[in-house]
Amino acid sequence: MSTRLLAAAALVAATACSAEPAANQAAPASTPAAGALPFKTTVVADFDAPWAMTFLPDGRMLVTEKQGQMLLVSADGQQRRTIATIPVDAAGQGGLMDVVPAPDFASSRRVYFSYAAACEGGGKHVVLARGTLGGQAGGEQLTGIETLFAARPCVEGDGHYSGRIAFSPDRQYLFFTNGERQKFTPAQDPQATLGKVLRLTLDGKPAAGNPLAAKGFAPEVWSYGHRNLLGIAFDAQGNLWEQEMGPKGGDEVNLIKPGLNYGYPNVSNGSHYDGRDIPDHKPGDGYEAPKVWWNPVISPAGLMIYSGSMFPQWKGDAFIGGLSSQALVRVDLNGTTATKGDQWPMGARIREVEQGPDGAIWVLEDGGRGSQGRLLKLTPA
């Protein structure tokens, strides 16, 4: 086997998703040659293992780095400052993760973020926190940092934290993803928050009216039976979409509905890493099936629903970063249905996708090409 093939095989093995084909898989998304990309790419900045980014109302950006640095970055990407250093557990898939401004950021200056942390009694978990961006222009710092919620139980291991954040369209609730931490069964455990989508108040408390609390579930749970949920976003119609890494195959895009069981680890369109089969989703099995799934996998990271005017042909569609696939992936959304769109080769692992204030598409690389993780701006070709 050539050196290039060996390197590619190692990369796929390291992403917690495989590229094993499946006979019943839908037709693959298109993968044009690099010269056929429908956008031009501008390199804006380079970061040290970035994980997430978000835009502030004034066009500046917040960027998180794996080792715990939260950066405030100028709109052109040329200036940056560390506004907080969070004491994270950065082993494996841990680190400083998502960052999202509060719905009322313009007045409150609050910023929500997530990170992996060690527990006092042993084990690790993902934490939801917030702080306030204060200080004079040019000298801002994130202050008043407080923990709002911590996943439970604490478990050993360094994987599948998830930790993605989305606010409801009415600005009243916060949705937070907890991965099953590579432990399988917590995804179906009513008392664990692991392997779940949670609905919280803006203060991190269980939201009133969560659908499963009366059935003995942890009061925060909105949906369950998930694996590693690395993207969550609302569309313009108020539908909540989520993507997650499957096991050995079977990456998913799901339409999240209250109280439903999405099946993992009892059903999946993938298989266990040790070769054991997992029953596929089937009509009438009692589990909610994904709207779109991939095998060979894309190793999804980040999720953005496009609402801008710079690419009008894609308005309302979902965009996903691909890690092992080194791709930017588009999914056609039409109401509550989804189908595969495009899969564009990017030449590097894509960790995050965001929409800029002007409708440009911004992506963060997960390292590669001699960089630690470039920030790219995509505009029409």
N, C-alpha and C positions, 0 to 999 in steps of 0.2 A: 504494500500500500504506500502511496506517495506521502511525503511530509505534509502536503496540503490536506489530503484526505484524513490523515491521522489527526491533524489539528482540528479539522471540522468535526470529526467523531468525538473528540474530547470535549469540544464546546457544547455539543448537543447533550452529552451525558451529564454535563455539569448544570444543566438548566432545570432539572426536575420535570422534564417532559421529553417524550421520545418522538421519533419520526417514523414509527412503525405504520405502514399503510393499513387501511381497512377496506374490505370489499364493498361495504355499504355506504362509503363516504360520498358526499355530494361532490360535484365537479369542483376542482380547485379554483381558487381565485386567480385572476390573471397576474402574471409576473413579467412585465415588460423588461427589455434590456435597459441598462442604465441611461442610454441616450434617449430613450423614449419617455422619460419621466415627465409628467405634466406640470412640473413646478421647477423653479430654479432654487438652489440652496445657497444661502449665505451663512458663513460661519460667524457667529456673534461673539462667542466667548468659550473658554475651556475651564472646567471645574474638576474638583477632586472627588471622583465617585459620586456624582449627583444622583438624587433619588426622585425629587419632585420640584415643581416650580409653580408659581401662581402670579398673576398680575394684580397690582394694586390700582386703585382708581386713577392715579396720576401717571400710569404707564410704567412705573418702576416694577421690578420683580423681586419676589422672595424665592430663593433657591436653597434647598436643603442638601447637605452632603452627609454621606454615610457615617463619618466619624463624629458627627454631632454639631457641625457648624451650620448656623442659619445665616444666610447672606442676604443683604439688601443690595440690589443690583440696579444700576441706572438703566433707563429705557433703551439706550443704545448698547448696553452690555459692556461698556468700556470702564466703568468704575464699580467697585464693590466694597462692602464693609461687612465684617462679622458683627451681627447685632445680638447674637446669643450663642453660647456653646452649651449644648444640652448633654448631661451625663448619661450617655446611651451605652447599651451593650451592643457592640458592633460586630460580634462574632458571627460568622456565617451570613445569613440573610438579615441579621439585625442591623440597627443603626437608627439615625434620624430619618423619618419617612415622610409622610404627607404634610402639606402645609396649605391652608385655605384661609383667606380673610373672612371675618364674620360678615353676615348679611348686612349689618349696620356699621361696617368698618369706618365709613366716612365720619361717623360721629363717635363711635366707641373706640376706634383704633385697635380693636381686638383681633388677634390672630390665633387660629386653631392649628394644632399640629399633633403628630403621633410619633412614637419612637419605641424601640425595644429596650427593656430594662430588666435587671436582675431583681428577684423578689427577696425580701428579708429572710424568709424561711426556706429559701432554696427554689430553684427553678427560675423561669423567666416568663415575661408576658409583654403584650403590647399595651401602651399607655396612651390615652387621649389627654391633651393638655391645652392650655391657652395662656397667652400673655398679652400685654398691651404695648404697642409700638409708640414710644414716647420720646421726648427730647426735641431739641432744636434741629431744624433742617441741616443735614450734613453730619449730625452727631446722634441720630436716633439709636435707641437700644430697645430690645424687647424686655420689658420689666413686668413685675407682678405675676410671674409664671406660677400657675397652679395646676395640679392634677385634677382632672374632671372624672375620669373613669379608667379602670385597669381591668384587662381581660382576666377571667378566672375559669378554671384554676391555673395556678402557676405550674408549668411543666418543664422538664429538662429538654434540651435541644435548641437549635439555632435556626430553625426554618419555619416558613409558613405563618409569619406574623400577620400579614395583610395590612391592616391599619389605614385603609382609605376612608376619606371623609367627603360627605356631600350634604348640603343643606336643602331642605324641602322648598318647593317653589313659594310656599306661603311664609317662609323664613322663620317658622316656629319650631322646627325640629332638625336634629342632626342625625344623619345616618352614618354608621361606623362599622367597618368590616373587621371581623376577627377570624383569622385562619385557624384551621384545626391542628396546627403545629406538628404536622406529620404523625399524628397519633390516631388517625382514622375515626375511632368510635366517638370522640367528643362531638363530632358534627351532628350526631343523633342523640346526644345526651341532653335531656331537657334542662338540667341544672347548670350545664357549662355554657359559657358565652362563646366558646370556641366553635369554629365552623358555622358561624351565624352572620346575618346582617342584623344590626341592632338599630332601634329607633330611640333616640335620647332627646331630652330637653337640651336647650342651649347651655345649661349648667351641668350636663352630663348625667342627669338623673333618668330613671326609666320614664318614658313618655306614657301618659295616661292613655288607656285604650289600646295598648299593644295586644295583638290578637291571641296570643298563646298563654298569657299570664294566668288566666282562669283555668287552664289545663295543666298547671303545675310547672310550666317552663319558667326559666329566669325571666323576670319582668321586663328586661330590655329587649327580648328577642322579637324580631319582625319576620324573619324567615330562617330556615335551617337546612342542614344537609349540604353544606358547601365545603370546599377544600381550601384553596389559596386565592382569596378574592383581592385582586390587584387593580381593580378599576370599578368605579361606581359613579353614575351621573344621571341626572334627570333630563328628559327631552322637553321640547316646547309644549307638549301636550300634558306634561306632568307624569309621564311613565318613567319608572325607575329601572335603569339598565345596569347590569353588572357583568364583568368578565372575570374568569378565574382559570388558573392553571389546572388542567386535569392531571391524572396520574400518568401512566405510560401511554400517552395519547389521550385524546378527548378533551382538549381545551374548549371552553364554553363561553358563549354569550347568553345571559339569562335575562328575561323580563321578571323583575322581582315583584311579587305580589304578597300581601300580608298573610302570614300564617301557613304558607306552603312549605313543603318538604322537597328540596331539590335533589335528594337521593343519595349523596355521597355518605359513606363508602358502600352502601347497599347496591346502588346501580351507578353506572358510568359508561360512557362510550369509549373509555380507555381500559387498561388492565393494570394490575399491580406490577411493581418493578421486579418482583421475584418470579413473574410469569403466571401467577394465578389469575384466572379470569374474573372479571367483575361483570355481572349481567348488564346488558345494554338497557337503556330506557325503552320501554314498550308501552303502548296505549293501555290504560287501565291498570297500571302497576301501582298506582297510588302516589307516584312521584312526578314532580313537574319537570318536564324535559327541557333541555336548552333550545333556544331559538336557532342558534348556529353553533356548529362544533367543527373542530379541525383534527384530523389525523391523516397525514403527518401534521405535527403540531406547529404552532407559531410561538409558543411561550409568551403569552400576552402580558403586557405591563402598561399601565396607564390607560385611561379611557376618557375621550372627549366627544361630546355631541356638538357638531358644527352648526353655528347659527349666524355666521358672518355673510358678507356680500362679496368678498374677494374671490371666492370659489362658489358662485351661485349654483353650479351643477351638483354640489355636494351638500347643500343646505339641508339640515335635518339628519345627516348621516353620522354614524359613529366612526371614530378613528382610534386605533389601538396601536401601541408600540409592540414590536416583536423582538424578543431577546434572541433565542437560538435561531430564529428565522432571519434575523438582521433586516427587519422589514418594517414598513409603515403599512398598516392594514386598514382598509375601509370596509364598513358594513353598511349596506342599504337598510335604513329603517323606514317602515311604512306603517304608521299606526302602532299596532302591537305585534307586527311581524317583522322579521329580519332575514336578509339573505346576504350571501357573500358578495362583496364588490371587488375591489382591487387589492393586490398585495405587491407593493413597490419595493424593490431591493434598495437598501440604504447603505450597505457595506459596513455596518456596525450595529451592535446591539442597541435597540431603542428602548429606553427606560420610561420615558414620559412624553405625553402629547398634550399641548394646550393651545387654545385659540388666543391670539393677540388682540389688542384693542381695535386694530384696523382690519381684522379678519384674516390676517396671515396665520399660518399654522406653524407652531413652534415645537421643536422636539429636543429632548435631552438624550444624548448617547450615554450608554453604560460603560464607556471606555472603548479603546481600540484605535487603530490608525496612529499609534504613538501618542495618543492623548489620554487624559484621565476621564473625559466625558464632555464632549463639545455640546454647546447650545447652538442649534441651527434654526434659521428662519426660512420658511418655505413660502414663496410667492409664485404667481402664475408664470409659466415659462414664456 
